[in-house]
Amino acid sequence: MYFVFEKNSGGFLVKIGYVKQKTEDVVEDRLKKIIDLIKDNKDISASQIAKVLDISSRTVQRDIDRLKKQKKLQRVGPEKGGHWQIIENQLKLNVSKI
């Protein structure tokens, strides 16, 4: 977040802005990597993801929770014996009918 103060005829004008933080980019990149790992192996465990990405198990769980909340990922079956399912965007345009 940044503030710019400008003097004008009636006093001061304050401009407030927001610059996207690098950490947001890092998280988005990590979420994409998790999706790619799951696409390659739907049976991969959270601990295996943590090892491959060299991050903590807690971070993986937090990212998985975020992907579930965004409706991009769901778990099918139990923790042991189940698998991950990536939820593809259900909206597809049929261009030939337009």
Secondary structure, DSSP 8 states (H G I E B T S, - for coil): -EEEEEEETTEEEEEEE----HHHHHHHHHHHHHHHHHHH-TT--HHHHHHHHT--HHHHHHHHHHHHHTTSEEEES-TTT-EEEE--------GGG-
